[in-house]
Amino acid sequence: MNTILLVDDSDTCIFLHRKIIKLASPSAVVHTAGNGEEALQFLEQHQHDLPQIIFLDLNMPVMNGFKFIEALQSRSFPGKENITIIVVSSSEDSEDIRQSRQLGIQHYMVKPLTVAKLKAMAPAIHLPLG
């Protein structure tokens, strides 16, 4: 069973992306956070049960996606190296993509998340499809 953390400040995106994830992978357990700070708090509270996948928006208030990645990289959560971060952003800006890659992010997806995009990416991110 995969545990997923969906980090986005848009309630509409959270609602739609959760439905899409559950359609593609019904056994997935999906948690949500409204910004990077909430996501870090979630990870601190679940250090012994970290999500396998984080779908991360970049443009959020309080703590954006880039700051979240930097903060996560500076923390020592046992097993954090097993977390796959997928940026899901409305930005197609090459600078955002470059900065994501520079921070070690291998997967960048332009919103909206779709079942087809998830299925295409599933083998690389070890997402069981249902």
C-alpha positions in Angstrom: 0.0 0.0 0.0 1.4 3.4 -1.0 1.1 6.4 1.3 0.9 9.7 -0.6 1.2 13.3 0.7 -0.5 15.8 -1.6 0.8 19.3 -0.9 -1.1 22.2 -2.5 -2.8 25.4 -1.3 -5.7 25.0 -3.7 -8.7 23.1 -2.2 -9.9 22.5 -5.8 -6.6 20.9 -6.8 -6.5 18.9 -3.6 -10.0 17.6 -4.3 -9.4 16.8 -7.9 -5.9 15.4 -7.5 -7.0 13.1 -4.6 -9.8 11.7 -6.8 -7.4 11.2 -9.7 -4.9 9.4 -7.5 -7.6 7.2 -6.0 -8.9 6.4 -9.5 -5.4 5.4 -10.7 -4.4 3.6 -7.5 -7.4 2.8 -5.3 -5.3 1.2 -2.5 -3.3 4.5 -2.0 -3.7 6.3 1.3 -3.7 10.1 0.5 -2.9 12.7 3.1 -2.9 16.4 2.4 -1.1 19.6 3.4 -1.9 23.2 2.4 1.7 24.4 2.2 5.3 23.3 2.8 5.2 24.1 6.5 2.2 21.9 7.0 3.9 19.2 5.0 7.0 19.3 7.2 4.8 19.2 10.3 3.1 16.1 8.8 6.4 14.4 8.1 7.6 15.2 11.7 4.5 13.6 13.1 4.8 10.6 10.9 8.6 10.0 11.0 8.1 6.2 11.3 5.5 6.0 8.6 6.7 8.4 5.9 4.8 8.7 2.6 6.4 7.0 -0.4 5.3 9.8 -2.7 4.9 13.5 -2.3 3.0 15.4 -5.0 4.2 19.0 -4.4 2.9 22.3 -5.8 5.6 25.1 -6.1 3.6 28.3 -5.7 2.1 28.3 -2.2 1.9 30.8 0.7 3.8 30.4 4.0 6.4 28.0 2.5 6.6 27.3 -1.2 7.7 24.1 -2.8 11.3 25.1 -3.3 11.6 26.1 0.4 10.0 22.8 1.4 12.5 20.8 -0.6 15.4 22.7 0.9 13.9 22.2 4.4 13.3 18.5 3.9 16.9 18.0 2.6 18.3 19.7 5.8 16.3 17.5 8.1 17.1 14.0 9.2 14.0 11.8 8.9 14.9 8.1 8.8 14.0 6.8 5.4 13.5 10.2 3.8 15.7 9.0 0.9 12.9 6.6 -0.1 10.4 9.4 -0.7 9.8 10.3 -4.3 8.9 14.0 -4.8 6.9 14.9 -7.9 6.4 18.6 -8.6 2.9 19.2 -9.9 2.8 22.9 -10.8 0.9 25.2 -13.0 4.3 26.7 -14.0 5.9 25.7 -17.3 8.7 28.1 -16.7 12.0 26.6 -17.6 13.6 28.3 -14.6 11.2 26.5 -12.2 12.0 23.2 -13.9 15.8 23.9 -13.8 15.6 24.9 -10.1 13.6 21.7 -9.3 16.3 19.6 -11.1 19.0 21.4 -9.3 17.3 20.5 -6.0 17.3 16.8 -7.0 13.8 16.5 -8.2 13.5 14.1 -11.1 9.8 14.3 -11.8 8.1 17.5 -12.9 4.5 17.6 -14.1 2.4 20.5 -15.3 -1.1 20.7 -13.7 -3.6 19.2 -13.9 -2.7 15.8 -12.7 -4.5 13.2 -14.8 -4.9 9.4 -14.7 -3.0 9.2 -17.9 -0.1 11.1 -16.5 -0.1 9.0 -13.4 -0.2 5.8 -15.4 2.7 6.9 -17.6 4.7 7.7 -14.5 3.6 4.8 -12.3 6.6 2.4 -13.0 9.2 5.1 -12.3 7.6 6.2 -9.0 6.5 2.6 -7.9 2.8 3.5 -7.8 0.7 0.4 -7.9 -2.2 0.8 -10.3 -5.6 -0.6 -9.7 
